[in-house]
Amino acid sequence: MYRHLSLCLFLLLLPLPSICQYHTDELVDLSHLVEMSYHKGPLLTSPINLYLIWYGQWNPSAQSIIRDFLLSLSSPFLPSPSVPGWWRTVTYYTDQNNVNITSKLVLASEYFDTSYSQGNSLTRTTVQSVIKAAITAFPNALPLDTQQGAYLILTSPDVQMEEFCRGVCGFHYFTSPSIVGATVPYAWIGHSGIQCPGMCAFPFASPPGNPGFQVLGSPNGDPATEGMVSVLAHELGEMATDPYISGWYAGDDPADPNEIGDLCEGIYGTGAGSGFIGNVYRSSDGVSYNVNGANGRKFMIQWIWDPVRQSCFGPNAIN
């Protein structure tokens, strides 16, 4: 679940190919504070079929960025550090049979809800009705995939969502059979471009209260969509490891779990802490990123909690 309640106020960029070293007291070390535990529920260990629901009116170039990120998750032979390298940390989590989270994610199908079937102001309940509309549409309905399906609802910039921009940039949960007809995991992520880019597209947009803040250059030229990609990564990792709020999380309250993305918000590279996002790459044209993706894309996605290292980790870490 994406909280995003705190914002980094200072950035440190690492121009390629130089490396900046940090003292240990500048590193984020939460291992003594975090008890990430498994609560015996099912995880997404089988290959995941991703069903994408575009809700509202979308710019095709923004859709292309998001598609390329999703295609990157299982793409072979990408240069390091890569999106699949980032997902590898997710696969370290295992279920009660010691089976790892899958490394295979497939963009199975897409649905375009351009008529705003549930209006342009959604709640956590009506967003499930968006899924219902997609699986019952005629023609071109999405399948109700109860075995390997995970549903992603992406709302366009003009769509409002309960708590969006006030406490969340995205969230994941599971559907109610009374609404959708079965229990399947899903995630919602909102496009913050005209509502709260400083909150949900940080560090590619100025944080609230500091309009003069020098932001990072976005690698694909679309700050709000690229902030959305990082939130999407966050939610996908948590959906895989805690799809029914009975998997991996820290804390004792399933109504307010600290999941693998929550613990690492604002961390994008080695040295993060005390206001720094950490070491990231900066290309010659001034854009910043920390992973390589499919079709020549570059992305900036937050780190997640590594159960082996017992710390936040990403593939661009400096040993």
N, C-alpha and C positions, 0 to 999 in steps of 0.2 A: 504494500500500500504506500502510495507516494504522499509524503507529508509536505516536504519542501517548505518548512517553516523558517529556516535560517538561510541567509544568503552570504556567500563569500564577498567581501568588500575589497579585497586586493588580489591581483593576479600576478603570477610569475610565469613568463613564457620561456621556453627553451628553444632557441633557434637551432635548427639542424646545421651541422652535425655535432655541435658542442654539447657537453654534459656539465651540469651544475651539481655539485656535491652539497649535501646538507648534514648538519650536526644531528645526532640522534634525538636531541630534545626538540627538534623541529618536526619530527615525524609523527604521524597519527598512529597511536598504539592504544587500541581499545581492548586488547585481549584480556586484561585483568578486570574489565568491567562487563564484558559480554558473556552470557551463557546461552549460546545458540543451541537449542535442543530440538529433538525430533519427537513429535507427538503421535506417532504411529499411524497416521492417516496415509492415503494413497498419494503418490507423486506422479509426475508425467514421465514415466520411464519408457513408454512406447513412442515411436516416431509421431511427431505432432503435426497434425493438419491444421494450418492456420486459415481461418475464414475471415476475410477482411470486409467490413461494412463501412463504406464511405457515406457518412450521413451529412446531407446538405450539399452546398455548391462548392466544388473543389477546383483549385487551379491544377491543371495537368502536370505542371513542373513540380509542384509540391507532392503530388501523388507519386511521381517518378522517384523522388528522393526517398520516400518512405518504402516504396516497393524494393528499391535497390538495397536498403538496409535489411529488410526481411530476407531477401535473396542471399544476402551476405552471410547470414547466420550459419548456413551449412555449405558455403561455397569452398571448394578445395583450392589449394595453390595460391591463395592470396598472400601478398607480401606482409611480413611481420613488422609491427604488431597489427593484428587483424581482428575483425569482428568474430570469426570462429574461435580465435584465441581468447577473446573475452568470454564467449559462451562456455569455453572449456571449464572455467571455474564453476559454472552452474552444474556441470556434469559430475563434479566431485561429490555432490550430495547423493545419498543412497536411501532406499526405503528399508522396511523391516526385513526384507529378504536379501538385503545387501546389493540390490540392483540399482545401477546408476541412472540418473536423469539422462534422457536421450540426447544424442548429439545431432539428431536429424530433425529439422524443421522444414516443412514444405508449405509454400504459399499455394494452398489447394484451390481456392476460389474467391471471387470478389462479388460483392453486391453493391449497387449504387442506389441509395435512398435519396434521390434528388428532390423528392416531393415533400421531405420533412414529415414522414408519416406520423410522428408523435409530436409535431410542433417544433418550435425553435427554442423551447425552454424545457430541459429534461430534468428528471430526478433519478435517484438510484433505482427506483421501481420502474419508471417508464423507459429507462434505457434497456431493460430486459424486453420490453415490448418492441423495441427496435429489432432485437434478434428475432422475436416471434414474427414480425412483419417480413423479415428477410427469408425465413424458412418456409413461409406460407405464400410468398409472392407468386404471381403467375404472369408471364413465364419467368424462367431463369432464377428460380428460388435456390437458396443455399440448402444443402442437406443438413439434417439434424444428426450430427456425427457424435454419438454417445461413447464411442470407443477411443477415438484419437483426436477429436475435434477441440479446438480452442478458438473462441470468437473475439475479434478485435473490433470495437466500435470506435471509429475516429470521426470526431465532429468538426465541422468547418468553422471558420473564424466567427461567424455570426450566430452560432448556437451557444446558448447558455446552459450550464449544468449546475445543479445543486452543489454548493460549496466550492465551485471552480473559482480560482483566483483568490479565495479567502483562506482555504486550508489545504486544497489538493490541486494537483495538475493532472492527475490520473489516478485510477484505482483498479483493482481486480477483485473478483468475487466469483460466485457460481450462481447459476440460474435456478429459479424456482420451477418445479414441474407444473405448478398451477398456472404459470404464465407461459412458459416456453414448451412444456410438455416433457421435459427431462432435466436432469441436473448435468450441466456442462460448465466448464470454466470459461470465464470471459474477462476482458479488460476494456475499460474506456479510457481514452486519452483525448484531451481537447486541444484545439489549435488556439494559441494564446495571442495571435498576431494583433488583434484590435482590442483585446480585453486586459491582458496582464503580461506582456512580454518580459518585463523586468523580473517577474516572479518565475514564470514557467519557461522562458527562453534564455535565462541566465546560463552561462556568461556571455551570450551573444547579444544581450540587451541590458540597458542600465537598470540596476536594482532600484526599487522604490525609494524615493527620498534623495536620490543622488543622480539627477538627470545628466550631469556632466561627466559621469564615470566613463573611463575609456574602456570600451567593450572589446572583446575578441572578434577577429574577422571570421565569419562563418565559412566553412570549407565549400559549401555548395550554393552560397549566395542567397540563402533564405533563412535568416536567424530564427524566426518563429517555428518553421517546420523542423529545423535542426534541433531546436530545444525540445520539440515534440519527440524526435527520434530518441533522445536520451531518456525521456520519460517512458517511452515505449519499451526501451531496453530494460529499464528498471522493472516495469510491470511484467514483462515476459519472464525475467529471471525469477520473480516472486511467484508468478502463476505456476511455473514448473515445479518449484520447491515447496509451495504451499497452496495448492489449487483449491482446497476445500477448508482452509483455515484449520487444518489438523496435521500439517506437515512440519516444516522447519521454521521456527521463529524463536526469538528471545523474549522472555517475560512470561508471566503466568496468566495473562488475560487474552483469550482468543478474540475478544471484541476490539482489542487495541494491540495487535502483535507488532513487534519490531522484527521485520523480515530482512532478507539478505540485502535488499537495496536501501532500505531505510537507514541502516547503520552506516552507510557510506555516502550519503547525499553531500554534494559539494566537493567530492574527491575525484580528481581526474588524473592524478599522476603522483609519482614519488615526491615526498616532501610536503604533501598537503597538510594543512593545519595552521592555526593562528592566522586565519584569513586567506591563506594561499590555496588555490585549487591544485597546486602541484606542478611538476614538470610536464609540459606538453610540447608537441612539435609545432614549429611555425615555418611555413613554406616561404619561398622567395617572394611570392605575391602577397604576403601578409596574413594569410588565413591560418587558423590554428586547428589542430586535430590531435587525436591520440590513437586512432585505429584506421586501418585501411579496409575498404569494402569492395563489393563487386562493381563491375563496370567502371573502374577507375575512381570510384567515390572515396572520399575520406569523411570520417565522422568524429564527433566528440561525444563520448558516452561515459557516464559516471562509472566508477568502480563498484564492485559488490563484495560482500563478505565471503572470504575464502575459508572453508571449514578445515582445511589442512594447515594453512599458515596461521589461522586464527587472527586474521586481520583483513582489512580492505585490500583488494588486489586487482590489478588489471594487467593486460599483456604488455603495456608500455612501461612497466616498472623498471627502475634502474637497480640492478643488483648491488 
